[in-house]
Amino acid sequence: MADNAVIVGAGVIGLATAYRLARDGLAATVVDAADGESGASVHNAGWIVPIMSAPVPAPGMVGQALRWMARKDSPLHIRPTPRPEHVRFMASMLRYCRPGPFHHGVEALASLSERVVPLFDQYAADGVRFEYHRTGQLMAFRTLEAMRGYRAATAPLQRIGHPAVPLSGDELRDLEPALGRQVQAGLRCPQERHVDPVDLVRGLKDRCRELGVRFLENCEVTGVRLRGPAVAAVHAGGEEVGGDLFVLSAGVHTGRLARLAGCPLPVQPGKGYGFDDTGGTVALRHSVYLGEAKVAVSPLSDRLRFAGTMEFGSFDTAVDRRRLHGIVRSAQEFLPDFSPGAPPRGWTGLRPMTPDGLPVIGPLPGKDNVLVASGHCMLGVTLAPVTAEVVSAYVAGGRQLSEIAGTARPFAPQRFTSGRSAATRNLTASR
Ligand SMILES: Cc1cc2nc3c(=O)[nH]c(=O)nc-3n(C[C@H](O)[C@H](O)[C@H](O)COP(=O)(O)OP(=O)(O)OC[C@H]3O[C@@H](n4cnc5c(N)ncnc54)[C@H](O)[C@@H]3O)c2cc1C
C-alpha cells in the first residue's frame, strides 16, 4: 500500500480525496496551479442531488442542442470549433445519447450516489466546517408533461431512497410563494441537500491542513518523471514533487495530465454560468430547479445563487453576457418578483465532461501508481466524498476494493483505452 500520495488539483474532488487519504493515514500533498480557490468547484450551485444523477448525454439532447444552436442565450450550446479533441468528443458523446447507454449510466450513477448524503453528514460530524442546508429541493415545471418526463427518467434514483413527490403548482407555491403562476407542476425531493460551494472548499482545505496535508499552490504540473511503469514525481512550479501514488483530479485539465503520464483521456469542458444576488427581492427556503430553463437556484446564508447553461467547445472562462442574461430572464419567468437591479456580475465554471457523462475514477491504464478522479460533469460536488471512498478502496486493495468493485467498474478509465494497468488487473481479479 502507498504511504505518500500526491494529489494534482485542489478542487472539490482533489480536496475530498486528500481528506480521505489523510484520514486513511497517508501523507498527502495537494498541488494546484491556482493561488487560492478557483475553478468549477467554487463556481457551481452547490447541490448534493443524488436524485439528479443522470448522464448529460441523453436521448433528445442533440436535437435540443441543434434547435437552440442559433440562440445566444440558450441553456445548451455546442460551439462549432475545429479543435480535433472537441470534434472527437462530440462525435463520441452522440453515441451515448441512445436510450441503452443512458439507462446504463443512470443505474451506474444511482449506485455510486446512494451513499452520498451520509458521507456529507459525516463531514459535518468530523469537523469539516461548511454551510450545509438540509431543507430539500423543489423542481418547478411549466407543464405537467415536462415534470412527468423528468420523473420517469430519474425513476431508478427514487429507488435508492431519494423520493421525488409530485406536486401541483399551488402546492409548490405553498412551499415557495415566490414561484409564479405559470409553474404548473413540480417535484419535492426532501432528501436532497445543498451547500455553499465556496465554503465547502475552504472547509475541506482547513480540515485537510489540520490532518497534516501539505498544499503547494500556484504550482502548475507541467511534466512527469517516469520510473518504469510508474510515475516517480511530477514537475510543478520549478520543483519535483515525488510520491508513491499520484491522483489526477485536475478538472478539465485531467485529460492533458493523463497524456503527460502516457494515456490521454477524453475530458473536455462544459462551460456553465452563474451569478450571486444579494438584492433580496426573492426569498427561498429550498434549492429550486427551474425545470424547462435548466437553472439552479440556491438560497445561501448571504445570497441567492443562480447557475445554469452548458456550453461545449471552449476552455475559456470569459463571461458571455447574453448567456448570463438568459439565466436572468429564465429566473424572472419562474420567479416574477426577482429583480437583480443592475445587470449581475457573472462568473463561469468549466465542468469536466466525459463522452458518456460518467466520472472517470480508477487506475490510469499503463501506470502502476496513478489513479484518476475526474470527469464528474454536473455532479462533482455531489459525488466528491464517494469518489474519495472509491479512490481509498483502490489504494487499500483487498477486501475494501472487492466490496466496491461492482459499483466502481463503470467508471474505470480503462473504458476509454485499450491498455490495462496492474491495479486494474487487481480489480478484475477481486471480482
Ligand atoms: C454552473 C455550474 C453549476 C454546477 N452545479 C453543481 C451542483 O449543484 N452540484 C454538483 O454536484 N456539481 C455541480 N457542478 C459541477 C461541479 O462544479 C464540478 O463537477 C466539480 O466542481 C469538478 O471538480 P474538480 O475538482 O474535478 O475540478 P475543478 O474544480 O476544476 O478543480 C480542478 C483543479 O485542478 C487544478 N489544476 C488544473 N490543471 C492543473 C495542473 N496542470 N497542475 C496543477 N493543478 C491543476 C485547477 O487549478 C483546479 O483548482 C456545477 C458546475 C457548474 C459550472
The ligand as a Tripos MOL2 file, in Angstrom:
@<TRIPOS>MOLECULE
LIG
   53    58     1     0     0
SMALL
NO_CHARGES

@<TRIPOS>ATOM
      1 C1        -22.5630   26.3990  -13.3520 C.3       1 LIG1
      2 C2        -22.2320   25.0880  -12.6730 C.ar      1 LIG1
      3 C3        -23.1170   24.5510  -11.7400 C.ar      1 LIG1
      4 C4        -22.8250   23.3320  -11.1250 C.ar      1 LIG1
      5 N1        -23.6370   22.8920  -10.1290 N.ar      1 LIG1
      6 C5        -23.3490   21.7350   -9.4920 C.ar      1 LIG1
      7 C6        -24.1550   21.2940   -8.4000 C.ar      1 LIG1
      8 O1        -25.0890   21.9650   -7.9920 O.2       1 LIG1
      9 N2        -23.8590   20.0980   -7.8260 N.ar      1 LIG1
     10 C7        -22.8140   19.3200   -8.2580 C.ar      1 LIG1
     11 O2        -22.6410   18.2230   -7.7350 O.2       1 LIG1
     12 N3        -21.9850   19.7570   -9.2390 N.ar      1 LIG1
     13 C8        -22.2230   20.9410   -9.8620 C.ar      1 LIG1
     14 N4        -21.4180   21.3870  -10.8600 N.ar      1 LIG1
     15 C9        -20.2800   20.5450  -11.2820 C.3       1 LIG1
     16 C10       -19.1120   20.6790  -10.3350 C.3       1 LIG1
     17 O3        -18.8750   22.0370  -10.0800 O.3       1 LIG1
     18 C11       -17.8680   20.0300  -10.9690 C.3       1 LIG1
     19 O4        -18.1570   18.7050  -11.3750 O.3       1 LIG1
     20 C12       -16.7380   19.9780   -9.9390 C.3       1 LIG1
     21 O5        -16.5050   21.2480   -9.3950 O.3       1 LIG1
     22 C13       -15.4630   19.4550  -10.5660 C.3       1 LIG1
     23 O6        -14.4840   19.4950   -9.5540 O.3       1 LIG1
     24 P1        -12.9790   19.1330   -9.8350 P.3       1 LIG1
     25 O7        -12.2800   19.1530   -8.5330 O.co2     1 LIG1
     26 O8        -12.9350   17.8840  -10.6610 O.co2     1 LIG1
     27 O9        -12.4660   20.2730  -10.8250 O.3       1 LIG1
     28 P2        -12.0860   21.8120  -10.5610 P.3       1 LIG1
     29 O10       -12.9630   22.4520   -9.5860 O.co2     1 LIG1
     30 O11       -11.9820   22.4260  -11.9060 O.co2     1 LIG1
     31 O12       -10.6520   21.7270   -9.9030 O.3       1 LIG1
     32 C14        -9.5380   21.3350  -10.6370 C.3       1 LIG1
     33 C15        -8.3150   21.9600  -10.0210 C.3       1 LIG1
     34 O13        -7.1690   21.4640  -10.7130 O.3       1 LIG1
     35 C16        -6.2480   22.4980  -10.8580 C.3       1 LIG1
     36 N5         -5.3750   22.1960  -11.9980 N.ar      1 LIG1
     37 C17        -5.7150   22.0940  -13.3040 C.ar      1 LIG1
     38 N6         -4.6250   21.7980  -14.0430 N.ar      1 LIG1
     39 C18        -3.5830   21.6930  -13.1880 C.ar      1 LIG1
     40 C19        -2.2060   21.3910  -13.3460 C.ar      1 LIG1
     41 N7         -1.6690   21.1320  -14.5460 N.pl3     1 LIG1
     42 N8         -1.4360   21.4100  -12.2510 N.ar      1 LIG1
     43 C20        -1.9420   21.6500  -11.0200 C.ar      1 LIG1
     44 N9         -3.2480   21.9370  -10.8200 N.ar      1 LIG1
     45 C21        -4.0620   21.9460  -11.8850 C.ar      1 LIG1
     46 C22        -7.0960   23.7450  -11.0590 C.3       1 LIG1
     47 O14        -6.3810   24.9260  -10.7040 O.3       1 LIG1
     48 C23        -8.2760   23.4710  -10.1340 C.3       1 LIG1
     49 O15        -8.1010   24.0380   -8.8530 O.3       1 LIG1
     50 C24       -21.6540   22.6190  -11.4680 C.ar      1 LIG1
     51 C25       -20.7500   23.1760  -12.3830 C.ar      1 LIG1
     52 C26       -21.0140   24.4180  -12.9660 C.ar      1 LIG1
     53 C27       -20.0130   25.0010  -13.9030 C.3       1 LIG1
@<TRIPOS>BOND
     1     1     2 1
     2     2     3 ar
     3     2    52 ar
     4     3     4 ar
     5     4     5 ar
     6     4    50 ar
     7     5     6 ar
     8     6     7 ar
     9     6    13 1
    10     7     8 2
    11     7     9 ar
    12     9    10 ar
    13    10    11 2
    14    10    12 ar
    15    12    13 ar
    16    13    14 ar
    17    14    15 1
    18    14    50 ar
    19    15    16 1
    20    16    17 1
    21    16    18 1
    22    18    19 1
    23    18    20 1
    24    20    21 1
    25    20    22 1
    26    22    23 1
    27    23    24 1
    28    24    25 2
    29    24    26 1
    30    24    27 1
    31    27    28 1
    32    28    29 2
    33    28    30 1
    34    28    31 1
    35    31    32 1
    36    32    33 1
    37    33    34 1
    38    33    48 1
    39    34    35 1
    40    35    36 1
    41    35    46 1
    42    36    37 ar
    43    36    45 ar
    44    37    38 ar
    45    38    39 ar
    46    39    40 ar
    47    39    45 ar
    48    40    41 1
    49    40    42 ar
    50    42    43 ar
    51    43    44 ar
    52    44    45 ar
    53    46    47 1
    54    46    48 1
    55    48    49 1
    56    50    51 ar
    57    51    52 ar
    58    52    53 1
@<TRIPOS>SUBSTRUCTURE
     1 LIG1         1 GROUP 0 **** ****
